[in-house]
Structures are given as structure tokens and as C-alpha cells.
Amino acid sequence: MAATETLNREGLDVNTFKSLFDQYYASIRNFVYYKVGDAQVAEDLAQEVFLKVWEKRQEVKTDTVKTYLYTIANNLSINYLKRGTVAFNFAINPVNRKEETIESPEYEMELKEFDMQLQKAISDIPEKSREVFLMNRIEGLTYNEIADRLQVSVKAVEKRMKKALDILRSTIAYKI
């Protein structure tokens, strides 16, 4: 039984809250990460989302719990971004290798330079486009899933992705 189906009129009990946390925590954390670009901040804000839900547990409604979680996450992200500028620290996993190989110093330096260039390029993408790009390329969500999560049309997701890819293509000489 899904967590949203186990809510009752009196709000959340401890077991239902645990189930809700287990079901949505990772996706809320990722959502916040796409907004703020910092994994540690995303962890902190995701925990704060659930703290706020627990504090308001008597008011939580069955049919709106998912929307409520994402609304709180979005508001906390906006508040965080308003408090100061955020350095986007996007960590790229360059190549998944099954065997260890010794790379030349030139290769390592080029890889670091590319990583820095990619981080800068991704951080320069406008927030809405960056969010769609990361949801698609990192989390592997389809355009329909992204549209559902962000509550926008699939066409809006396509436009945001195109904008992100155009920016990346013009900034770095690598096929994304």
C-alpha cells in the first residue's frame, strides 16, 4: 500500500510518516539538488522538508501529500537561493572503467580542465533549463516524468532541454 493511501483524517502517524519518508526522500533530495546545485545543502533541505511535514502532520491530506512535499521543497530551495549566491559544484564521473589504468599526466590535466569547463557551463544554464537537463541526464527521467514532477507541459520541458543543450554546445566542444 502506498504511503499516500495510508493517510487518515487525523493526519500522519509515525509509521505512515516513515513510509512517506522512505517513498519520497530520495526524489525530494534530487529535486532540491537540481535547484541549488549542492549535494550537502540538498540533504539538509530535504530533511527540513520532512521536518516541516511532521510539524504539520495533523493538516496533511491524502490527495495532496506529494504536491505538498514538492511545494515545501521548492519554497525552501528558493529561500536558500535568496539568502546568498550558490557556487554550483557539479561532480562529474568522467568514465566508468572496469579496469584500473594508468593515465598520462596530460590526460589527467585535460580531464580536470574539461570537468571545470563543464561545471562552469552547467552552472551558467538558467535554473529551469538546468533543472530539466539534470533530471533527464543524471536521474534518467523521461520528458513526461519531468513534466509531471515540475507540473509543466512536455513542450515546456523540451524547450528547456533545447536551451540547456544549446548553451552547453556553444560553451564546450563536446557532444552532450
N, C-alpha and C positions, 0 to 999 in steps of 0.2 A: 504494500500500500504506500503510495507517495505521501510525502510529508504534508503536501497541501490538502490531502484528503482527510488527514487525521486531526485537523484543527477543529476546535469546537467553539461554541458561542462564548464561553468564558475566557477564550484566549489560548495561549500556549501553556502546556505543562512541560516539565523538564524533559521527558522522553521525546515529546513532539519537537521541542526545540533542538535537541540533539540530532534528531532525524533531519530536521530542516537545515541545520548547520552542515551535516555530512553531505546532504544533497547539493547545496548551493555554495559552499565556501570557496571551492577552487574556481568556480566560474565568476564569482564576485571578485575574488582576488585578481584574476586575469583582467576582468573588466576595468578595475581600478588601475592596474598596471598599465593598460593601454592608454589610460587618460593621463597618468602622472609620469610614467616612464621610469619609475624607480621601484625595484622589487621589494625593498625593505619597507618603504612607505606604503606600498600596496598591501603588504602583510598587515601592517599596523591599521590601515584604514579599513581593511576587510574585517578585522577583529572588532573594530569600532562599530561597523555596520551591525554586527550581530549583538553587540552590547546594547545598541540603541533599540534593536528589535526586542531584546529581553526586557529592557526597561519599559517598553510599550506593549508587552505581551498580552495584556488584557484587551487591547484595542485592535489586535491583528485579525484580519478577516481572511477566510479561506480562499476566496476567489481573487484576492489581490496581493497575496503574500509575496509572490515572485516580483511583481511590479514594485511593491513596497521596498523590497531589498535593493533592487536596482536604482530606485529613486534615491534612497538614502546614500548608496554608494556614489551615485553621480553628484549629489549635493556635497558630500564630504570631499570628493575629488576637486570640485570647483572651489570650495573653501580653501583647500590646501594650496591650489594653484594661485589663488588670490593673495595668500599670505606671503608669497615670495616667488622668485623665479626658480625654475627647476632645471637642473642640468640633466639632460637625458642620457642615461647610462645604459645603452642597449648593448648587451653582451651577445656577440655572435659566436656560434660554434662553427669554426671555419670548415672543417672537413671531418666527417665521421670515418675514422680509419680503424680497420680491424687489426692491422699490424703496426707496430711501432717502427717508424723510420726516422733516420737522422736527416734533417733538412739543412740546407746550406744557410749561412747567416744572411745572405742576400734574400733568400726566400722568406725567412722569418721576418726580416725588416719590411719586405714588400707586403707580407700578410698583415703586419701591425699597421702599416700605412693605410692599406685598404680598409682595415677594421675601423680606424679612426675616421677615414673618409666616409664610410658607410654610416657610422654612428652620427656624424655631423649631418649627413644628408637626411637621415631618418628624422633627426630632431628638428630639421628645418621644414619638414612637411607640416602643413596646418593640422591642428589637433584632430578634427573629424576625419580627415583623409588618412592620417597616421593610424588612428584607431582602427579603421576598416582594414588597412594594409596589414597591421599586426594580427588582427583577428583572423584574417584569411591565411597569411603566410606562416605565422607562428603557431596559432592554435588549430589551423586547418579547417576553419568553419567555412561553409558554403555561403554564397551571397544571400540566399534565402534565410539561413540561420542568423547571419549578421543583421539582416533587415529586421527579423523578428526580435532579436535581442536589443537593437537600438531603436526599435519602433519607428522605422523609416521604410520607404519603398525600396524594392530591389533596384530600381532605376537610380535612386539616390546613392545606393551602395556602389553601383557600377561607376557612377560619375566620380565618387570619392576615390575609388581604386584607380581609375584612369588618371586622376590628378596626382595621386601619390606616385604612380609608376612614371608619369611624365617628369615629375620633379627628380626622381631617382635617376632616370635615364639621362637627363640633362646634366646632372651633377657628377655621376660616376660612369665610367666607360665599362660597364659590365651588364650582362643580361640578367634582369631580375625575374 
